[in-house]
Amino acid sequence: SIYLSMSHHHAPCTAALCQQQRVMASTQCSSSSSSSLWGRRRTSRRNATTTTTTTMKSRRRVTRKENDGDERAISCESLPPSSQSSSSSSADVQPKDNLTLTAEEAIRNAPPAPADAKKTKRATNGFGKKTNKDWQIDFCSRPLKDDRGKKVWELLITDEDRSFEHAEFFPNNRINSVELAKALQKVVAKRTEETGEPPRKVKFFRSQMMTIITRACEECELESLPSRRCQTMLSWLEERMETVYKKHPGYDPNAAPLMTFDAQAPKPLPDALRGESWAFVALPLVGVKEEMEIVTKGKAFGDVLNIDPDLPDDTLIPGVVVYTARAAALSGWTKGLELSAITVDLESSSIVLETGVNESWNYAFFRRTKELRDEAREWEGVKRQTKGLHFLAIQTDADSETTDGFWVLQDVKGAQF
């Protein structure tokens, strides 16, 4: 496997596949008895991971005899049952009727998964670079008051790399989609003239502003996308709090946060997004960067984020890897959702997949044993050490040298201003 694995968790399915998974679990348990907490790693990355893995404490996988005489690891846990067999193609998978409209649309609009995900291509300029970028926008009141004592609003626009910045204040009597569209159109026209490239999508993270921003983008013939993958904008907001807002003569230190993330309770995971087994894993940053390069070249499904350049390459980045025989198809379906983060919910013994600006899904469950709960806590602890940076990977099995889907994720706090 390309990952340093903490544990492997299997999903109940057909009898034949269950037998195959029991064999896989038994083999892994016996072969990893002398390995570190994070398990095996791919040979090509051995030099990058040896230092970090030797510092981790060693743990033997514990096995037990089932009633049928099969030996399996107690860390093999169940995903929610799927109505599809492991050999189903993406065309055979249909979402459940009880999905929300947002989820149905996301799955319906997901790009068809090709037989070989490695053949998928993203629009490039011939040199392996994307021809245009996603923009990030924020339109909200600030902790500022004007001469009339009214709240001041602000429009911020930038792209993923902050290659340009646009900041514009608005009085509170101009807060509507028409005024926003006028301002947005001016920025689009100017950037298109300078670069020849309009934005691919316009992302925003405030669900409360969805109507205004969506209408303004439609007026400008731009695709809007509710997303918590707006780390560049959030970082810029934090910076402006210190360099602009607090130095403004109308700064109000007692202003309460107007809008934060309004997360919903996790919903059942659609069948189309299920794998057959999963594992808590970790990968050195140098390995994460390798996977990111594959995604940016269009050789795999996924999405990336800008990572702190000062983070050492041997830093362990925690993640979750999903194994399935239909890895390419599952990666294609997953691409239809705007993934944000994965978190552990100890109360329900589950891992939760966060998407969009406020959606979340029960992605998988694990048994309520002390060992597995401690393992989940440790995974979250490693994530905190990386400031919330983690990943989701999808591949055919634990021995695969490649991934069909790879998403760099990060825990995000709601803007406090």
Backbone hydrogen bonds, N-H to C=O, Kabsch-Sander energy under -0.5 kcal/mol:
donor,donor_aa,acceptor,acceptor_aa,energy
2,I,400,S,-0.6
4,L,282,A,-2.9
5,S,3,Y,-0.8
5,S,40,R,-0.6
6,M,280,F,-3.4
7,S,280,F,-1.2
9,H,278,W,-4.3
11,A,276,E,-2.6
18,C,14,T,-2.7
19,Q,15,A,-2.2
20,Q,16,A,-2.0
21,Q,17,L,-2.7
22,R,18,C,-2.4
23,V,19,Q,-2.0
24,M,20,Q,-2.1
25,A,21,Q,-2.9
26,S,22,R,-2.6
27,T,23,V,-2.5
28,Q,24,M,-2.4
29,C,25,A,-2.4
30,S,26,S,-2.0
31,S,27,T,-2.0
32,S,28,Q,-1.4
33,S,30,S,-0.6
35,S,32,S,-1.3
37,L,57,K,-1.3
39,G,36,S,-1.6
45,R,42,R,-1.5
46,R,43,T,-1.9
49,T,45,R,-1.2
49,T,46,R,-0.6
50,T,46,R,-2.1
53,T,49,T,-2.6
54,T,50,T,-1.8
55,T,51,T,-0.5
55,T,52,T,-0.8
56,M,53,T,-0.9
59,R,35,S,-0.8
64,R,72,R,-1.5
66,E,70,D,-2.5
69,G,66,E,-1.9
72,R,64,R,-1.4
72,R,70,D,-0.5
74,I,62,V,-1.7
76,C,73,A,-1.7
77,E,75,S,-0.9
82,S,12,P,-0.6
88,S,85,S,-1.7
92,D,89,S,-1.2
93,V,89,S,-0.6
93,V,90,S,-0.7
99,L,96,K,-1.2
104,E,100,T,-2.4
105,E,101,L,-2.7
106,A,102,T,-2.1
107,I,103,A,-2.5
108,R,104,E,-2.8
109,N,105,E,-2.3
110,A,107,I,-0.9
117,A,115,A,-0.5
119,K,116,D,-2.1
120,T,117,A,-1.6
125,N,129,K,-1.6
131,T,123,A,-0.9
135,W,201,K,-3.3
136,Q,158,T,-3.0
137,I,203,K,-2.8
138,D,156,L,-2.2
140,C,154,E,-1.7
142,R,152,V,-2.9
144,L,142,R,-2.8
145,K,250,G,-1.6
146,D,150,K,-2.7
149,G,146,D,-1.8
152,V,144,L,-1.9
153,W,170,F,-2.7
154,E,140,C,-2.3
155,L,168,E,-3.2
156,L,138,D,-2.7
156,L,154,E,-0.5
157,I,166,H,-2.2
158,T,136,Q,-2.0
159,D,164,F,-0.6
160,E,134,D,-1.1
162,R,159,D,-1.3
166,H,157,I,-2.3
168,E,155,L,-2.0
170,F,153,W,-3.2
174,R,171,P,-1.7
175,I,172,N,-0.5
176,N,174,R,-1.2
180,L,176,N,-2.0
181,A,177,S,-2.5
182,K,178,V,-1.9
183,A,179,E,-1.9
184,L,180,L,-2.8
185,Q,181,A,-2.7
186,K,182,K,-1.5
187,V,183,A,-1.6
188,V,184,L,-2.5
189,A,185,Q,-2.5
190,K,186,K,-2.1
191,R,187,V,-2.7
192,T,188,V,-2.6
193,E,189,A,-1.9
194,E,190,K,-1.8
195,T,191,R,-2.8
196,G,191,R,-0.5
196,G,192,T,-2.1
197,E,191,R,-0.5
200,R,133,K,-2.4
202,V,223,E,-2.7
203,K,135,W,-3.2
203,K,201,K,-0.6
204,F,225,L,-1.6
207,S,205,F,-0.9
209,M,206,R,-1.3
210,M,207,S,-1.5
213,I,209,M,-2.4
214,T,210,M,-2.7
215,R,211,T,-2.2
216,A,212,I,-2.2
217,C,213,I,-2.4
218,E,214,T,-2.2
219,E,215,R,-2.1
220,C,216,A,-1.4
221,E,218,E,-1.3
222,L,217,C,-3.2
224,S,222,L,-0.6
225,L,202,V,-2.6
227,S,204,F,-2.9
228,R,356,G,-0.9
230,C,228,R,-1.4
234,L,230,C,-2.4
235,S,231,Q,-2.4
236,W,232,T,-2.0
237,L,233,M,-2.5
238,E,234,L,-2.1
239,E,235,S,-1.9
240,R,236,W,-2.6
241,M,237,L,-1.9
242,E,238,E,-1.0
243,T,239,E,-2.3
244,V,240,R,-2.5
245,Y,240,R,-2.3
246,K,241,M,-1.8
247,K,244,V,-0.6
248,H,244,V,-0.6
248,H,245,Y,-1.3
251,Y,248,H,-1.9
252,D,143,P,-3.0
255,A,252,D,-1.6
263,A,261,F,-0.7
264,Q,358,N,-2.4
267,K,360,S,-2.1
269,L,362,N,-0.6
273,L,270,P,-1.7
274,R,271,D,-1.8
276,E,323,Y,-2.1
277,S,323,Y,-1.6
278,W,9,H,-3.2
279,A,321,V,-1.7
281,V,319,G,-2.7
282,A,4,L,-1.7
283,L,317,I,-2.2
285,L,315,T,-1.8
286,V,313,D,-2.3
287,G,284,P,-1.2
288,V,284,P,-1.9
289,K,285,L,-2.6
290,E,286,V,-1.4
291,E,287,G,-2.1
292,M,288,V,-2.4
293,E,289,K,-2.1
294,I,290,E,-1.6
295,V,291,E,-1.9
296,T,292,M,-2.7
297,K,293,E,-1.5
298,G,295,V,-1.9
299,K,294,I,-2.3
300,A,294,I,-0.5
301,F,404,D,-2.1
303,D,406,F,-1.2
311,L,308,D,-1.7
315,T,312,P,-1.7
317,I,283,L,-2.4
319,G,281,V,-2.7
320,V,391,F,-2.0
321,V,279,A,-2.1
322,V,393,A,-2.9
323,Y,277,S,-3.0
324,T,395,Q,-1.7
327,A,324,T,-0.8
330,L,326,R,-2.8
331,S,327,A,-2.4
332,G,328,A,-1.9
333,W,329,A,-2.2
334,T,330,L,-2.6
335,K,331,S,-1.9
336,G,332,G,-0.5
336,G,333,W,-1.3
337,L,334,T,-1.9
339,L,337,L,-1.3
340,S,354,E,-2.9
341,A,354,E,-1.1
343,T,352,V,-2.3
345,D,350,S,-3.2
346,L,344,V,-0.7
349,S,345,D,-0.7
350,S,345,D,-2.1
351,I,364,A,-2.4
352,V,343,T,-3.2
353,L,361,W,-2.5
354,E,341,A,-3.1
354,E,352,V,-0.6
355,T,359,E,-2.3
356,G,338,E,-2.1
359,E,355,T,-1.5
361,W,353,L,-2.2
362,N,267,K,-2.8
363,Y,351,I,-1.7
363,Y,361,W,-1.3
364,A,351,I,-1.4
365,F,78,S,-1.1
366,F,349,S,-2.7
369,T,367,R,-1.8
373,R,369,T,-2.4
374,D,370,K,-2.6
375,E,371,E,-1.9
376,A,372,L,-2.3
377,R,373,R,-2.4
378,E,374,D,-2.4
379,W,375,E,-2.2
380,E,376,A,-2.2
381,G,377,R,-2.3
382,V,378,E,-2.4
383,K,379,W,-1.8
384,R,380,E,-2.1
385,Q,381,G,-1.5
386,T,382,V,-0.9
386,T,383,K,-0.7
387,K,384,R,-1.7
388,G,383,K,-2.7
389,L,386,T,-1.2
390,H,409,L,-2.3
391,F,318,P,-0.9
392,L,407,W,-2.2
393,A,320,V,-2.3
394,I,405,G,-2.5
395,Q,322,V,-2.4
400,S,397,D,-1.4
404,D,394,I,-2.5
405,G,394,I,-1.5
406,F,301,F,-1.9
407,W,392,L,-2.9
408,V,303,D,-2.5
409,L,390,H,-3.1
409,L,407,W,-0.5
410,Q,340,S,-1.6
411,D,388,G,-1.3
